[in-house]
Amino acid sequence: MSSDDPGHETVHSKKMIFVTGVNGQLGHDVMNELSARGMEAVGSDITEKYGGAEDGSPVCTMPYEQLDITDGKAVSDLLGRLQPAAVIHCAAWTAVDAAEDPENLEKVRRINVDGTEYIAEICDDIGAKMLYLSTDYVFSGQGERPWEPDDPDYDPLNVYGQSKLDGELAVIGNLDRHFIVRIAWVFGKNGNNFIKTMLKLGKTHDELRVVNDQIGTPTYTYDLARLLVDMIQTEEYGYYHATNEGGYISWHEFAEEIFRQAGIGVTVHPVTTEEYGISKAARPFNSRLDKKKLVKSGFKPLPGWKDALHRYLIEIGEI
């Protein structure tokens, strides 16, 4: 969907988009996409100054506001002053295993639930749209049927998943003009991810063990950012799932393709989650997300994941 589609309301450059979490993978790319389209945007994160990759991209020089989203008054004051037309809420606690530690439970909830609710409340007050990024972890991860965006069957497996589900509920409970976009297996330039981990290990190991019974699809933040900027300019509110196309795969298949494209000779042995070893947080076996609703609502699907991987390896200088 193009930003000049006459069938949808357009947020013009004078109608500012506020983006949280710009120090992270997705927020970084969302700000760059907004800049590329000549749209007015302000980024935010908890650091005093922009703390992401200093790669010369527009996000490094675009307007930035320090914001602790767990401070309700700070959220209300800043967004009340800026009066954005919309908020793309990328900020979140995403350390899945660390979320299980008792000393982190309150902090995880403050960030993923309370912070989200503060943003939703002020968005409703000032008449702004809100786009909230969620995750496949809100589901139980069982079975093989792809999860539908409007599935009522949740039952998260871990603290992180529950906190993101509660964040969804905070959004829908506070304003009508919302988008909730669930993503999975995220990778981008500005941060750590599975691809970077595999590349690092592949340079020091001849053999690796990677699980083959957790199934899903990767999401390249560069591609996702383009969809989110398209979406925020419409009135097509509701739940969506968005990952790259190209079919459902295991982490083992993903790792093999990473090494194939990067030209690294590593033998990747498939193992079950049980064989690999139990992590602090339970992981979903079924991360298949059904994305047909995107097309039904007029949005363009993300490119195939193999193509996305190729472009990403070029972006980070690995090929």
VOMAR-198601 format. One record per residue (C-alpha): residue in one letter; x, y, z. Coordinates in pm, whole numbers, plus 50000, padded with zeros to 5 digits. Each point is the difference from the previous one (the first is absolute). Example, Ala and Ser with C-alpha at 12.3 -4.5 7.8 and 13.67 -1.06 7.14 Angstrom:
! VOMAR-198601
a512304955050780/s501375034449934/
//
This chain:
! VOMAR-198601
m500005000050000/s501515032949898/s499915030550225/d498145019949733/d497134975249968/p496925022549958/g497854974850183/h501685005550333/e500725029050231/t503595011549964/v502175013450279/h501745029149828/s503455012650094/k498445026350226/k498264972550200/m502764985650214/i500564963150080/f501504992250340/v502114968250024/t501074982850323/g502974976750034/v502125014849723/n503194985950156/g498754965449902/q499904980549675/l496505009249889/g499775035650131/h503255008049818/d498604988449666/v496595016150056/m501645034150048/n502114995149688/e496914990549799/l498085030550119/s502965021949905/a500294983649658/r496365009549932/g500545035850111/m497654995950296/e500385019250323/a500984977450287/v501415001350350/g501824970250150/s500344991250366/d501704975850234/i501194999050360/t503535012849927/e500745037350016/k501095000249635/y499394975849712/g501904968750100/g499654977449698/a502304992449709/e501915030749887/d499904988749639/g499355033749838/s496324991949939/p497355027150049/v498914987150341/c503315012750140/t499135036049917/m496195000450026/p498245016350298/y500394979750318/e498395002250343/q501124980750306/l497064981250150/d499574974350274/i496694984249903/t499554986550354/d499605035950123/g496345007449932/k500305037450057/a503015002649768/v498084981349728/s496945022050041/d502025032350010/l502164992249697/l497284986949770/g497635027150120/r502585025849898/l500934984149668/q496434991049898/p500994972649752/a497504987449745/a501074964550079/v502354979550219/i501904969349881/h500844982550326/c503124978649949/a501465002950351/a499814968150205/w501814976450233/t501034972249759/a502544979650201/v497844968750020/d502094979150240/a500935029150228/a496295008150034/e499644967950203/d502365012150273/p498065010150314/e501925032750029/n498845010349650/l496314991350021/e498845034350111/k502235018049749/v498734978749712/r496435008450092/r500775036950046/i501475002149650/n497794976649798/v496685006050173/d499975032450200/g502095019449747/t497774988249720/e496905010150193/y501355034950067/i500605004849629/a496554986449910/e498315023250250/i501655031649871/c499444989449638/d496304997950078/d500085033850174/i501665018149707/g498244980849722/a503114982249873/k500144965849837/m502164973450163/l501854970849844/y501194974350254/l502564973349915/s499224966350153/t501234964449956/d499194963949920/y500804993350367/v496495011150100/f498834965849879/s500564965950159/g502384988849726/q498324966149975/g498624981149698/e500785006549635/r497165022749886/p501175035449916/w498735025350252/e497405024049863/p500195037050096/d496604998550170/d500514966250169/p498555000450353/d502204971450120/y502955015750177/d501664983750305/p503615013249982/l502804976650103/n502215024950183/v500225033450180/y500965019149686/g497044986349803/q497575007950280/s501345035550031/k499555006149627/l496484985950009/d499185022750293/g501465028649796/e497594991549718/l497105001050244/a501185033650132/v499875013949646/i496594986849904/g498585010050338/n500995036449965/l499525011149641/d498144989449687/r502455012949738/h502594973050044/f502024974849800/i501524969550170/v502654983449784/r501464966850113/i503424990749867/a502514971850055/w503694991149962/v501045036249949/f503315010849847/g501355034349912/k503235019649977/n499745018650329/g500274972850262/n500684963550072/n498034971549845/f500164963649895/i501805007349673/k502795019450168/t500374972750260/m500254973049731/l502555019949800/k502145005350308/l499874963350098/g500554988849641/k503375017449994/t501264980350300/h498204966449971/d499914972849733/e496824984750140/l496965014250176/r496784986150150/v496795019149921/v496444990650091/n497764986749724/d496664996950181/q499225037050044/i498285012349683/g499385035549881/t501125026749754/p502655027550034/t499195037349991/y502455025249851/t499505033650171/y500815019249681/d497074983349823/l497735002150304/a500675037350043/r498665006949651/l496804981450081/l499535018050332/v500405034349840/d497464990049735/m497654987250268/i500145030250230/q498735021749714/t496724980749976/e496904993850205/e500264962049962/y500124994150375/g500234966550175/y502264969950051/y502554989749737/h502794974749958/a503075010549803/t503094979349923/n501884994649677/e498444976749745/g501574968049870/g498434973350216/y500484987050352/i503414987050102/s501914987350304/w502895017950167/h502194972149861/e498905007549642/f500545037050063/a503544994050127/e500874978349700/e498835027249761/i501955026650189/f503234980449960/r499234991249639/q499475036049899/a502955012550205/g502284973549850/i501014985950339/g500694962650017/v498284988750319/t498224967250062/v496705007350174/h498584970450192/p496234999650060/v498974993550360/t496745001450191/t499355026950257/e500254973150268/e503364988049866/y501335035549978/g499265006850364/i497395018650195/s500265037950008/k498605021850277/a497005009449788/a497934974549814/r500085005649623/p497044994849763/f500194970349764/n497415015749771/s500795036049902/r498144997749669/l498145032949946/d497275002549738/k500435032649805/k497114999049752/k498275028750180/l502725023749880/v499004994649638/k496285001250081/s500555034450154/g501905012749696/f503564996950127/k502924985549806/p501534968450154/l503645000650103/p502494984649752/g501194964150037/w502294992850293/k502864986349787/d500075032349800/a499795019850326/l502924980350142/h502085006949689/r499355037550020/y500744999950372/l503334982149958/i500955026849748/e498825027350239/i502234987550282/g502974993749768/e500064962150018/i499724994449624/
//
